[in-house]
Amino acid sequence: MLIFTIVVLFFVYVITSYVKLKKQGCRKEAVVLLFFSLFITCYFIPVIEDWMPTSESLNTYLYKPISLYVRNALHVQLGVD
């Protein structure tokens, strides 16, 4: 119930900010605001489906190749990949 309340309040804030930015003529900023707010709202969904990336999966995707390269360059064997 708390998550739902936070999402509703966030949604109201985003809509009012979008309208305010649109009136000021900042269309690009308004679209970016909607994009990021959609992304943040998806993280409030209690059940994250397989298609939705988590912070852990993003970190693994971004940093695992770098970690493997550094470990191979320094000849470090951890026994876990």
Number of C-alpha atoms within 10 A of each C-alpha: 6 7 11 12 10 13 17 13 11 15 16 12 12 18 15 12 15 20 14 13 17 15 11 10 11 13 14 11 13 20 14 12 17 17 12 12 17 13 12 13 15 15 15 13 12 9 9 12 9 7 6 12 13 13 10 9 11 11 11 13 11 11 12 13 11 12 13 13 12 12 13 11 9 9 9 10 9 7 5 4 7
